[in-house]
Amino acid sequence: MSKTFGKVAQLCSRMCQARAYTSGKETAREYLEKSAAPFEVFDRNAKRMQRNRAAARATDSREVDYLKDEVAARVSDRLLDIKRRYHTVVEIGAGCGHLAKTVDDDMMDRLIMCDMAKTALDRDADAEYDVQVERRVIDEEAPVFEPESLDAVVSSLSMHWVNDLPGMLIQIRKALVPDGVFIGAMFGGDSLFELRTALQLADVERDGGIAARVSPLTDTRDVGSLLNRAGLTLSTIDVDNIVVNYPSMLHLVSDINAMGEGNAVVQRLPFIKRDTLLAASAIYKELHGNEDGSIPATFQVIYMIGWKPDPSQPKPLARGSGQASLGEMFNADSHKL
Protein backbone atom coordinates (compact mmCIF):
# COMPACT_ATOMS: atom_id res chain seq x y z
CA MET A 1 0.00 0.00 0.00
CA SER A 2 2.80 2.39 0.89
CA LYS A 3 4.60 1.62 -2.38
CA THR A 4 1.46 2.40 -4.37
CA PHE A 5 0.95 5.66 -2.47
CA GLY A 6 4.58 6.59 -3.11
CA LYS A 7 4.22 6.05 -6.88
CA VAL A 8 1.03 8.14 -6.98
CA ALA A 9 2.70 10.94 -5.03
CA GLN A 10 5.70 10.84 -7.38
CA LEU A 11 3.44 11.07 -10.44
CA CYS A 12 1.52 13.99 -8.93
CA SER A 13 4.78 15.75 -8.18
CA ARG A 14 5.90 15.41 -11.81
CA MET A 15 2.60 16.75 -13.05
CA CYS A 16 2.85 19.73 -10.71
CA GLN A 17 6.39 20.41 -11.92
CA ALA A 18 5.21 20.28 -15.53
CA ARG A 19 2.40 22.73 -14.71
CA ALA A 20 4.84 25.00 -12.91
CA TYR A 21 7.04 25.33 -16.00
CA THR A 22 4.12 26.29 -18.23
CA SER A 23 2.35 29.59 -18.59
CA GLY A 24 -0.86 30.26 -16.75
CA LYS A 25 -2.97 29.30 -19.77
CA GLU A 26 -1.05 26.11 -20.62
CA THR A 27 -2.10 22.85 -18.99
CA ALA A 28 0.28 20.07 -17.99
CA ARG A 29 -1.07 17.88 -20.80
CA GLU A 30 -0.30 20.60 -23.38
CA TYR A 31 3.20 20.97 -21.93
CA LEU A 32 3.86 17.22 -22.15
CA GLU A 33 2.50 17.03 -25.70
CA LYS A 34 4.76 19.93 -26.71
CA SER A 35 7.79 18.21 -25.17
CA ALA A 36 7.07 15.17 -27.37
CA ALA A 37 7.70 17.17 -30.55
CA PRO A 38 9.99 15.58 -33.20
CA PHE A 39 13.67 15.68 -32.31
CA GLU A 40 15.49 18.39 -34.25
CA VAL A 41 18.43 16.89 -36.11
CA PHE A 42 18.83 19.51 -38.86
CA ASP A 43 19.06 23.27 -38.59
CA ARG A 44 16.40 24.30 -41.10
CA ASN A 45 17.36 27.97 -40.98
CA ALA A 46 20.98 27.12 -41.78
CA LYS A 47 19.83 24.92 -44.66
CA ARG A 48 17.70 27.75 -46.04
CA MET A 49 20.69 30.11 -45.97
CA GLN A 50 22.95 27.50 -47.60
CA ARG A 51 20.52 27.02 -50.48
CA ASN A 52 20.03 30.75 -50.96
CA ARG A 53 23.76 31.49 -50.90
CA ALA A 54 24.46 28.69 -53.37
CA ALA A 55 21.71 29.86 -55.76
CA ALA A 56 22.89 33.47 -55.51
CA ARG A 57 26.08 32.38 -57.30
CA ALA A 58 24.00 31.39 -60.29
CA THR A 59 26.85 30.47 -62.65
CA ASP A 60 28.54 28.16 -60.16
CA SER A 61 25.18 26.76 -59.11
CA ARG A 62 24.19 25.79 -62.65
CA GLU A 63 27.51 23.99 -63.16
CA VAL A 64 26.66 21.53 -60.38
CA ASP A 65 23.08 20.83 -61.46
CA TYR A 66 24.20 17.51 -62.98
CA LEU A 67 23.24 15.32 -60.00
CA LYS A 68 19.88 16.89 -59.18
CA ASP A 69 18.97 17.06 -62.87
CA GLU A 70 19.71 13.34 -63.25
CA VAL A 71 17.63 12.33 -60.23
CA ALA A 72 14.79 14.65 -61.29
CA ALA A 73 14.75 12.97 -64.71
CA ARG A 74 14.41 9.57 -63.03
CA VAL A 75 11.58 10.85 -60.85
CA SER A 76 9.90 12.20 -63.98
CA ASP A 77 10.21 8.77 -65.61
CA ARG A 78 8.36 7.21 -62.69
CA LEU A 79 5.61 9.79 -62.98
CA LEU A 80 5.42 9.08 -66.70
CA ASP A 81 5.02 5.34 -66.00
CA ILE A 82 1.66 6.12 -64.41
CA LYS A 83 -0.71 6.24 -67.34
CA ARG A 84 -2.51 9.37 -66.25
CA ARG A 85 -2.48 13.00 -67.22
CA TYR A 86 -2.63 15.39 -64.28
CA HIS A 87 -4.06 18.86 -64.19
CA THR A 88 -1.77 20.08 -61.38
CA VAL A 89 1.28 18.46 -59.81
CA VAL A 90 2.93 19.86 -56.66
CA GLU A 91 6.68 19.51 -56.16
CA ILE A 92 7.91 19.73 -52.56
CA GLY A 93 11.49 21.00 -52.29
CA ALA A 94 11.70 22.10 -55.92
CA GLY A 95 14.98 23.95 -55.55
CA CYS A 96 16.04 25.62 -58.79
CA GLY A 97 13.51 23.81 -60.96
CA HIS A 98 15.25 20.54 -61.83
CA LEU A 99 12.01 18.59 -62.31
CA ALA A 100 10.44 21.36 -64.40
CA LYS A 101 13.13 20.77 -67.04
CA THR A 102 12.03 17.15 -67.54
CA VAL A 103 8.21 17.30 -67.66
CA ASP A 104 5.99 18.22 -70.61
CA ASP A 105 2.37 19.02 -71.35
CA ASP A 106 1.61 15.35 -72.06
CA MET A 107 2.06 14.68 -68.33
CA MET A 108 0.41 17.72 -66.71
CA ASP A 109 -0.98 21.20 -67.26
CA ARG A 110 0.65 22.95 -64.32
CA LEU A 111 3.54 22.38 -61.92
CA ILE A 112 3.57 24.12 -58.53
CA MET A 113 7.17 24.42 -57.31
CA CYS A 114 7.47 24.75 -53.53
CA ASP A 115 10.67 25.44 -51.61
CA MET A 116 11.67 27.31 -48.46
CA ALA A 117 14.64 29.01 -50.20
CA LYS A 118 13.27 31.86 -52.31
CA THR A 119 16.57 32.69 -54.01
CA ALA A 120 16.92 29.09 -55.17
CA LEU A 121 13.30 29.01 -56.28
CA ASP A 122 13.75 32.15 -58.39
CA ARG A 123 17.22 31.39 -59.78
CA ASP A 124 15.84 30.48 -63.21
CA ALA A 125 12.66 32.54 -63.05
CA ASP A 126 13.13 33.61 -66.70
CA ALA A 127 13.43 30.04 -67.99
CA GLU A 128 10.72 28.68 -70.27
CA TYR A 129 9.24 25.25 -69.64
CA ASP A 130 6.80 22.99 -71.49
CA VAL A 131 4.26 23.33 -68.68
CA GLN A 132 2.87 26.26 -66.74
CA VAL A 133 4.96 26.84 -63.60
CA GLU A 134 3.93 28.49 -60.34
CA ARG A 135 6.43 29.16 -57.52
CA ARG A 136 5.51 29.19 -53.82
CA VAL A 137 7.76 29.72 -50.80
CA ILE A 138 6.72 26.83 -48.51
CA ASP A 139 8.70 24.91 -45.90
CA GLU A 140 8.92 21.23 -46.81
CA GLU A 141 8.37 20.26 -43.17
CA ALA A 142 4.91 21.87 -43.16
CA PRO A 143 3.34 21.69 -46.64
CA VAL A 144 -0.07 23.33 -46.25
CA PHE A 145 -2.69 22.55 -48.90
CA GLU A 146 -6.44 22.10 -48.89
CA PRO A 147 -7.53 18.55 -47.93
CA GLU A 148 -8.03 16.25 -50.92
CA SER A 149 -7.05 18.97 -53.40
CA LEU A 150 -4.00 17.46 -55.15
CA ASP A 151 -3.80 14.69 -57.74
CA ALA A 152 -0.06 14.09 -57.39
CA VAL A 153 2.83 15.26 -55.20
CA VAL A 154 6.50 14.72 -55.97
CA SER A 155 9.72 15.48 -54.11
CA SER A 156 13.23 15.16 -55.52
CA LEU A 157 16.30 15.28 -53.24
CA SER A 158 14.82 17.41 -50.50
CA MET A 159 13.38 15.03 -47.92
CA HIS A 160 16.75 14.08 -46.44
CA TRP A 161 16.86 17.50 -44.69
CA VAL A 162 13.40 17.16 -43.08
CA ASN A 163 13.31 16.58 -39.32
CA ASP A 164 9.77 15.19 -39.18
CA LEU A 165 9.42 12.89 -42.18
CA PRO A 166 6.30 11.08 -40.88
CA GLY A 167 4.57 14.42 -40.25
CA MET A 168 5.45 15.67 -43.73
CA LEU A 169 4.14 12.50 -45.39
CA ILE A 170 0.94 12.64 -43.34
CA GLN A 171 0.30 16.20 -44.53
CA ILE A 172 0.90 15.08 -48.12
CA ARG A 173 -1.50 12.16 -47.73
CA LYS A 174 -4.19 14.49 -46.38
CA ALA A 175 -3.73 16.86 -49.33
CA LEU A 176 -4.01 14.08 -51.94
CA VAL A 177 -7.32 13.09 -53.46
CA PRO A 178 -8.31 9.42 -53.01
CA ASP A 179 -6.09 7.30 -55.25
CA GLY A 180 -3.66 10.23 -55.54
CA VAL A 181 0.04 9.41 -55.80
CA PHE A 182 3.18 10.56 -54.02
CA ILE A 183 6.57 10.02 -55.69
CA GLY A 184 9.73 10.89 -53.80
CA ALA A 185 13.50 10.58 -54.07
CA MET A 186 15.98 11.12 -51.27
CA PHE A 187 19.60 10.34 -50.48
CA GLY A 188 20.00 7.02 -48.66
CA GLY A 189 22.24 6.00 -45.79
CA ASP A 190 25.08 4.72 -47.98
CA SER A 191 25.52 8.05 -49.77
CA LEU A 192 29.06 9.44 -49.61
CA PHE A 193 30.28 6.54 -47.49
CA GLU A 194 33.76 7.15 -48.89
CA LEU A 195 33.76 10.75 -47.67
CA ARG A 196 32.28 9.77 -44.33
CA THR A 197 34.93 7.13 -43.58
CA ALA A 198 37.80 9.37 -44.73
CA LEU A 199 36.67 12.24 -42.48
CA GLN A 200 36.14 9.93 -39.52
CA LEU A 201 39.61 8.39 -39.83
CA ALA A 202 41.18 11.84 -40.22
CA ASP A 203 39.33 13.13 -37.14
CA VAL A 204 40.49 10.17 -35.07
CA GLU A 205 44.07 10.58 -36.28
CA ARG A 206 44.32 14.36 -35.83
CA ASP A 207 41.86 15.15 -33.04
CA GLY A 208 41.32 11.86 -31.23
CA GLY A 209 37.54 11.73 -31.84
CA ILE A 210 34.76 11.76 -34.43
CA ALA A 211 32.78 14.87 -35.37
CA ALA A 212 29.46 15.19 -37.22
CA ARG A 213 30.93 16.08 -40.62
CA VAL A 214 28.31 14.33 -42.80
CA SER A 215 24.61 14.42 -41.99
CA PRO A 216 22.76 11.22 -40.99
CA LEU A 217 20.58 9.75 -43.71
CA THR A 218 17.59 7.41 -43.81
CA ASP A 219 18.13 3.68 -44.22
CA THR A 220 16.38 1.98 -47.12
CA ARG A 221 14.65 -0.48 -44.77
CA ASP A 222 12.90 2.37 -42.93
CA VAL A 223 11.27 3.99 -45.96
CA GLY A 224 8.47 1.41 -46.26
CA SER A 225 7.61 1.91 -42.58
CA LEU A 226 7.50 5.69 -43.09
CA LEU A 227 5.04 5.37 -45.97
CA ASN A 228 2.84 2.92 -44.04
CA ARG A 229 2.90 5.11 -40.94
CA ALA A 230 1.73 8.05 -43.03
CA GLY A 231 -1.20 6.02 -44.33
CA LEU A 232 0.05 5.57 -47.90
CA THR A 233 -0.56 2.18 -49.48
CA LEU A 234 0.64 0.11 -52.45
CA SER A 235 4.13 1.38 -51.71
CA THR A 236 7.02 0.75 -54.10
CA ILE A 237 10.65 1.34 -53.15
CA ASP A 238 13.78 0.97 -55.25
CA VAL A 239 17.37 2.15 -54.95
CA ASP A 240 19.94 3.56 -57.39
CA ASN A 241 23.63 4.09 -56.80
CA ILE A 242 25.04 6.97 -58.81
CA VAL A 243 28.85 7.11 -58.82
CA VAL A 244 30.53 10.38 -59.83
CA ASN A 245 34.30 10.72 -60.23
CA TYR A 246 36.11 13.85 -59.02
CA PRO A 247 39.74 15.00 -59.31
CA SER A 248 40.05 15.08 -55.51
CA MET A 249 38.06 15.16 -52.29
CA LEU A 250 38.36 18.95 -52.21
CA HIS A 251 36.60 19.18 -55.59
CA LEU A 252 33.83 16.94 -54.23
CA VAL A 253 33.34 19.11 -51.13
CA SER A 254 33.31 22.24 -53.31
CA ASP A 255 30.56 20.82 -55.52
CA ILE A 256 28.51 19.72 -52.50
CA ASN A 257 28.61 23.26 -51.11
CA ALA A 258 27.76 24.75 -54.52
CA MET A 259 24.69 22.48 -54.62
CA GLY A 260 23.53 23.89 -51.27
CA GLU A 261 23.98 20.44 -49.73
CA GLY A 262 26.52 21.36 -47.05
CA ASN A 263 26.29 20.00 -43.52
CA ALA A 264 23.30 21.38 -41.58
CA VAL A 265 23.28 19.12 -38.53
CA VAL A 266 22.41 21.07 -35.38
CA GLN A 267 25.48 19.76 -33.54
CA ARG A 268 27.90 20.35 -36.41
CA LEU A 269 31.27 21.98 -35.82
CA PRO A 270 31.64 25.47 -37.34
CA PHE A 271 34.91 24.63 -39.11
CA ILE A 272 37.37 21.86 -39.96
CA LYS A 273 41.10 22.23 -39.43
CA ARG A 274 43.27 22.48 -42.51
CA ASP A 275 45.50 19.54 -41.54
CA THR A 276 42.42 17.38 -40.82
CA LEU A 277 40.99 18.23 -44.23
CA LEU A 278 44.24 17.42 -46.02
CA ALA A 279 44.60 14.18 -44.06
CA ALA A 280 41.05 13.18 -45.04
CA SER A 281 41.81 13.90 -48.69
CA ALA A 282 44.89 11.68 -48.58
CA ILE A 283 43.00 8.88 -46.79
CA TYR A 284 40.14 9.14 -49.31
CA LYS A 285 42.49 8.69 -52.25
CA GLU A 286 44.38 5.86 -50.55
CA LEU A 287 41.29 3.86 -49.62
CA HIS A 288 38.94 4.57 -52.52
CA GLY A 289 40.98 6.22 -55.28
CA ASN A 290 40.76 5.16 -58.92
CA GLU A 291 43.76 4.08 -60.97
CA ASP A 292 43.70 7.33 -62.96
CA GLY A 293 44.11 9.39 -59.77
CA SER A 294 40.47 10.47 -59.46
CA ILE A 295 38.23 9.56 -56.55
CA PRO A 296 34.68 8.12 -56.72
CA ALA A 297 31.73 9.48 -54.76
CA THR A 298 28.69 7.25 -54.35
CA PHE A 299 25.24 8.81 -54.10
CA GLN A 300 22.60 6.30 -53.02
CA VAL A 301 19.15 7.50 -54.08
CA ILE A 302 16.01 5.93 -52.63
CA TYR A 303 12.88 6.23 -54.79
CA MET A 304 9.46 5.71 -53.26
CA ILE A 305 5.89 5.64 -54.53
CA GLY A 306 2.83 5.63 -52.29
CA TRP A 307 -0.89 6.00 -52.94
CA LYS A 308 -3.69 7.46 -50.88
CA PRO A 309 -6.17 4.66 -50.10
CA ASP A 310 -9.26 4.39 -52.27
CA PRO A 311 -11.92 1.65 -52.61
CA SER A 312 -11.06 1.27 -56.31
CA GLN A 313 -7.53 0.10 -55.55
CA PRO A 314 -6.71 -3.63 -55.75
CA LYS A 315 -6.85 -5.44 -52.41
CA PRO A 316 -5.94 -8.97 -51.30
CA LEU A 317 -8.81 -11.42 -51.08
CA ALA A 318 -10.16 -12.35 -47.67
CA ARG A 319 -8.47 -15.26 -45.95
CA GLY A 320 -10.15 -18.57 -46.81
CA SER A 321 -11.91 -17.24 -49.93
CA GLY A 322 -9.82 -19.29 -52.38
CA GLN A 323 -11.73 -21.75 -54.55
CA ALA A 324 -8.79 -23.77 -55.93
CA SER A 325 -6.62 -26.19 -53.98
CA LEU A 326 -2.88 -26.09 -54.43
CA GLY A 327 -2.84 -29.81 -53.68
CA GLU A 328 -4.96 -30.40 -56.78
CA MET A 329 -2.92 -28.03 -58.93
CA PHE A 330 0.43 -29.59 -58.04
CA ASN A 331 0.97 -33.31 -57.72
CA ALA A 332 2.84 -33.71 -54.45
CA ASP A 333 4.38 -37.06 -55.51
CA SER A 334 5.87 -35.67 -58.71
CA HIS A 335 7.57 -32.80 -56.87
CA LYS A 336 9.39 -34.78 -54.21
CA LEU A 337 13.09 -33.95 -53.86
C-alpha positions as CSV (number, residue, x, y, z in Angstrom):
1,M,0.0,0.0,0.0
2,S,2.8,2.4,0.9
3,K,4.6,1.6,-2.4
4,T,1.5,2.4,-4.4
5,F,0.9,5.7,-2.5
6,G,4.6,6.6,-3.1
7,K,4.2,6.1,-6.9
8,V,1.0,8.1,-7.0
9,A,2.7,10.9,-5.0
10,Q,5.7,10.8,-7.4
11,L,3.4,11.1,-10.4
12,C,1.5,14.0,-8.9
13,S,4.8,15.7,-8.2
14,R,5.9,15.4,-11.8
15,M,2.6,16.8,-13.1
16,C,2.9,19.7,-10.7
17,Q,6.4,20.4,-11.9
18,A,5.2,20.3,-15.5
19,R,2.4,22.7,-14.7
20,A,4.8,25.0,-12.9
21,Y,7.0,25.3,-16.0
22,T,4.1,26.3,-18.2
23,S,2.3,29.6,-18.6
24,G,-0.9,30.3,-16.8
25,K,-3.0,29.3,-19.8
26,E,-1.1,26.1,-20.6
27,T,-2.1,22.8,-19.0
28,A,0.3,20.1,-18.0
29,R,-1.1,17.9,-20.8
30,E,-0.3,20.6,-23.4
31,Y,3.2,21.0,-21.9
32,L,3.9,17.2,-22.1
33,E,2.5,17.0,-25.7
34,K,4.8,19.9,-26.7
35,S,7.8,18.2,-25.2
36,A,7.1,15.2,-27.4
37,A,7.7,17.2,-30.6
38,P,10.0,15.6,-33.2
39,F,13.7,15.7,-32.3
40,E,15.5,18.4,-34.3
41,V,18.4,16.9,-36.1
42,F,18.8,19.5,-38.9
43,D,19.1,23.3,-38.6
44,R,16.4,24.3,-41.1
45,N,17.4,28.0,-41.0
46,A,21.0,27.1,-41.8
47,K,19.8,24.9,-44.7
48,R,17.7,27.8,-46.0
49,M,20.7,30.1,-46.0
50,Q,22.9,27.5,-47.6
51,R,20.5,27.0,-50.5
52,N,20.0,30.7,-51.0
53,R,23.8,31.5,-50.9
54,A,24.5,28.7,-53.4
55,A,21.7,29.9,-55.8
56,A,22.9,33.5,-55.5
57,R,26.1,32.4,-57.3
58,A,24.0,31.4,-60.3
59,T,26.8,30.5,-62.6
60,D,28.5,28.2,-60.2
61,S,25.2,26.8,-59.1
62,R,24.2,25.8,-62.7
63,E,27.5,24.0,-63.2
64,V,26.7,21.5,-60.4
65,D,23.1,20.8,-61.5
66,Y,24.2,17.5,-63.0
67,L,23.2,15.3,-60.0
68,K,19.9,16.9,-59.2
69,D,19.0,17.1,-62.9
70,E,19.7,13.3,-63.2
71,V,17.6,12.3,-60.2
72,A,14.8,14.7,-61.3
73,A,14.8,13.0,-64.7
74,R,14.4,9.6,-63.0
75,V,11.6,10.8,-60.9
76,S,9.9,12.2,-64.0
77,D,10.2,8.8,-65.6
78,R,8.4,7.2,-62.7
79,L,5.6,9.8,-63.0
80,L,5.4,9.1,-66.7
81,D,5.0,5.3,-66.0
82,I,1.7,6.1,-64.4
83,K,-0.7,6.2,-67.3
84,R,-2.5,9.4,-66.3
85,R,-2.5,13.0,-67.2
86,Y,-2.6,15.4,-64.3
87,H,-4.1,18.9,-64.2
88,T,-1.8,20.1,-61.4
89,V,1.3,18.5,-59.8
90,V,2.9,19.9,-56.7
91,E,6.7,19.5,-56.2
92,I,7.9,19.7,-52.6
93,G,11.5,21.0,-52.3
94,A,11.7,22.1,-55.9
95,G,15.0,24.0,-55.6
96,C,16.0,25.6,-58.8
97,G,13.5,23.8,-61.0
98,H,15.3,20.5,-61.8
99,L,12.0,18.6,-62.3
100,A,10.4,21.4,-64.4
101,K,13.1,20.8,-67.0
102,T,12.0,17.2,-67.5
103,V,8.2,17.3,-67.7
104,D,6.0,18.2,-70.6
105,D,2.4,19.0,-71.3
106,D,1.6,15.4,-72.1
107,M,2.1,14.7,-68.3
108,M,0.4,17.7,-66.7
109,D,-1.0,21.2,-67.3
110,R,0.6,23.0,-64.3
111,L,3.5,22.4,-61.9
112,I,3.6,24.1,-58.5
113,M,7.2,24.4,-57.3
114,C,7.5,24.7,-53.5
115,D,10.7,25.4,-51.6
116,M,11.7,27.3,-48.5
117,A,14.6,29.0,-50.2
118,K,13.3,31.9,-52.3
119,T,16.6,32.7,-54.0
120,A,16.9,29.1,-55.2
121,L,13.3,29.0,-56.3
122,D,13.7,32.2,-58.4
123,R,17.2,31.4,-59.8
124,D,15.8,30.5,-63.2
125,A,12.7,32.5,-63.1
126,D,13.1,33.6,-66.7
127,A,13.4,30.0,-68.0
128,E,10.7,28.7,-70.3
129,Y,9.2,25.3,-69.6
130,D,6.8,23.0,-71.5
131,V,4.3,23.3,-68.7
132,Q,2.9,26.3,-66.7
133,V,5.0,26.8,-63.6
134,E,3.9,28.5,-60.3
135,R,6.4,29.2,-57.5
136,R,5.5,29.2,-53.8
137,V,7.8,29.7,-50.8
138,I,6.7,26.8,-48.5
139,D,8.7,24.9,-45.9
140,E,8.9,21.2,-46.8
141,E,8.4,20.3,-43.2
142,A,4.9,21.9,-43.2
143,P,3.3,21.7,-46.6
144,V,-0.1,23.3,-46.3
145,F,-2.7,22.6,-48.9
146,E,-6.4,22.1,-48.9
147,P,-7.5,18.6,-47.9
148,E,-8.0,16.3,-50.9
149,S,-7.1,19.0,-53.4
150,L,-4.0,17.5,-55.2
151,D,-3.8,14.7,-57.7
152,A,-0.1,14.1,-57.4
153,V,2.8,15.3,-55.2
154,V,6.5,14.7,-56.0
155,S,9.7,15.5,-54.1
156,S,13.2,15.2,-55.5
157,L,16.3,15.3,-53.2
158,S,14.8,17.4,-50.5
159,M,13.4,15.0,-47.9
160,H,16.8,14.1,-46.4
161,W,16.9,17.5,-44.7
162,V,13.4,17.2,-43.1
163,N,13.3,16.6,-39.3
164,D,9.8,15.2,-39.2
165,L,9.4,12.9,-42.2
166,P,6.3,11.1,-40.9
167,G,4.6,14.4,-40.3
168,M,5.5,15.7,-43.7
169,L,4.1,12.5,-45.4
170,I,0.9,12.6,-43.3
171,Q,0.3,16.2,-44.5
172,I,0.9,15.1,-48.1
173,R,-1.5,12.2,-47.7
174,K,-4.2,14.5,-46.4
175,A,-3.7,16.9,-49.3
176,L,-4.0,14.1,-51.9
177,V,-7.3,13.1,-53.5
178,P,-8.3,9.4,-53.0
179,D,-6.1,7.3,-55.3
180,G,-3.7,10.2,-55.5
181,V,0.0,9.4,-55.8
182,F,3.2,10.6,-54.0
183,I,6.6,10.0,-55.7
184,G,9.7,10.9,-53.8
185,A,13.5,10.6,-54.1
186,M,16.0,11.1,-51.3
187,F,19.6,10.3,-50.5
188,G,20.0,7.0,-48.7
189,G,22.2,6.0,-45.8
190,D,25.1,4.7,-48.0
191,S,25.5,8.0,-49.8
192,L,29.1,9.4,-49.6
193,F,30.3,6.5,-47.5
194,E,33.8,7.1,-48.9
195,L,33.8,10.8,-47.7
196,R,32.3,9.8,-44.3
197,T,34.9,7.1,-43.6
198,A,37.8,9.4,-44.7
199,L,36.7,12.2,-42.5
200,Q,36.1,9.9,-39.5
201,L,39.6,8.4,-39.8
202,A,41.2,11.8,-40.2
203,D,39.3,13.1,-37.1
204,V,40.5,10.2,-35.1
205,E,44.1,10.6,-36.3
206,R,44.3,14.4,-35.8
207,D,41.9,15.2,-33.0
208,G,41.3,11.9,-31.2
209,G,37.5,11.7,-31.8
210,I,34.8,11.8,-34.4
211,A,32.8,14.9,-35.4
212,A,29.5,15.2,-37.2
213,R,30.9,16.1,-40.6
214,V,28.3,14.3,-42.8
215,S,24.6,14.4,-42.0
216,P,22.8,11.2,-41.0
217,L,20.6,9.7,-43.7
218,T,17.6,7.4,-43.8
219,D,18.1,3.7,-44.2
220,T,16.4,2.0,-47.1
221,R,14.7,-0.5,-44.8
222,D,12.9,2.4,-42.9
223,V,11.3,4.0,-46.0
224,G,8.5,1.4,-46.3
225,S,7.6,1.9,-42.6
226,L,7.5,5.7,-43.1
227,L,5.0,5.4,-46.0
228,N,2.8,2.9,-44.0
229,R,2.9,5.1,-40.9
230,A,1.7,8.1,-43.0
231,G,-1.2,6.0,-44.3
232,L,0.1,5.6,-47.9
233,T,-0.6,2.2,-49.5
234,L,0.6,0.1,-52.5
235,S,4.1,1.4,-51.7
236,T,7.0,0.8,-54.1
237,I,10.7,1.3,-53.2
238,D,13.8,1.0,-55.2
239,V,17.4,2.2,-54.9
240,D,19.9,3.6,-57.4
241,N,23.6,4.1,-56.8
242,I,25.0,7.0,-58.8
243,V,28.9,7.1,-58.8
244,V,30.5,10.4,-59.8
245,N,34.3,10.7,-60.2
246,Y,36.1,13.8,-59.0
247,P,39.7,15.0,-59.3
248,S,40.1,15.1,-55.5
249,M,38.1,15.2,-52.3
250,L,38.4,18.9,-52.2
251,H,36.6,19.2,-55.6
252,L,33.8,16.9,-54.2
253,V,33.3,19.1,-51.1
254,S,33.3,22.2,-53.3
255,D,30.6,20.8,-55.5
256,I,28.5,19.7,-52.5
257,N,28.6,23.3,-51.1
258,A,27.8,24.8,-54.5
259,M,24.7,22.5,-54.6
260,G,23.5,23.9,-51.3
261,E,24.0,20.4,-49.7
262,G,26.5,21.4,-47.1
263,N,26.3,20.0,-43.5
264,A,23.3,21.4,-41.6
265,V,23.3,19.1,-38.5
266,V,22.4,21.1,-35.4
267,Q,25.5,19.8,-33.5
268,R,27.9,20.4,-36.4
269,L,31.3,22.0,-35.8
270,P,31.6,25.5,-37.3
271,F,34.9,24.6,-39.1
272,I,37.4,21.9,-40.0
273,K,41.1,22.2,-39.4
274,R,43.3,22.5,-42.5
275,D,45.5,19.5,-41.5
276,T,42.4,17.4,-40.8
277,L,41.0,18.2,-44.2
278,L,44.2,17.4,-46.0
279,A,44.6,14.2,-44.1
280,A,41.0,13.2,-45.0
281,S,41.8,13.9,-48.7
282,A,44.9,11.7,-48.6
283,I,43.0,8.9,-46.8
284,Y,40.1,9.1,-49.3
285,K,42.5,8.7,-52.2
286,E,44.4,5.9,-50.5
287,L,41.3,3.9,-49.6
288,H,38.9,4.6,-52.5
289,G,41.0,6.2,-55.3
290,N,40.8,5.2,-58.9
291,E,43.8,4.1,-61.0
292,D,43.7,7.3,-63.0
293,G,44.1,9.4,-59.8
294,S,40.5,10.5,-59.5
295,I,38.2,9.6,-56.6
296,P,34.7,8.1,-56.7
297,A,31.7,9.5,-54.8
298,T,28.7,7.2,-54.4
299,F,25.2,8.8,-54.1
300,Q,22.6,6.3,-53.0
301,V,19.2,7.5,-54.1
302,I,16.0,5.9,-52.6
303,Y,12.9,6.2,-54.8
304,M,9.5,5.7,-53.3
305,I,5.9,5.6,-54.5
306,G,2.8,5.6,-52.3
307,W,-0.9,6.0,-52.9
308,K,-3.7,7.5,-50.9
309,P,-6.2,4.7,-50.1
310,D,-9.3,4.4,-52.3
311,P,-11.9,1.7,-52.6
312,S,-11.1,1.3,-56.3
313,Q,-7.5,0.1,-55.6
314,P,-6.7,-3.6,-55.8
315,K,-6.8,-5.4,-52.4
316,P,-5.9,-9.0,-51.3
317,L,-8.8,-11.4,-51.1
318,A,-10.2,-12.3,-47.7
319,R,-8.5,-15.3,-45.9
320,G,-10.1,-18.6,-46.8
321,S,-11.9,-17.2,-49.9
322,G,-9.8,-19.3,-52.4
323,Q,-11.7,-21.8,-54.6
324,A,-8.8,-23.8,-55.9
325,S,-6.6,-26.2,-54.0
326,L,-2.9,-26.1,-54.4
327,G,-2.8,-29.8,-53.7
328,E,-5.0,-30.4,-56.8
329,M,-2.9,-28.0,-58.9
330,F,0.4,-29.6,-58.0
331,N,1.0,-33.3,-57.7
332,A,2.8,-33.7,-54.5
333,D,4.4,-37.1,-55.5
334,S,5.9,-35.7,-58.7
335,H,7.6,-32.8,-56.9
336,K,9.4,-34.8,-54.2
337,L,13.1,-34.0,-53.9
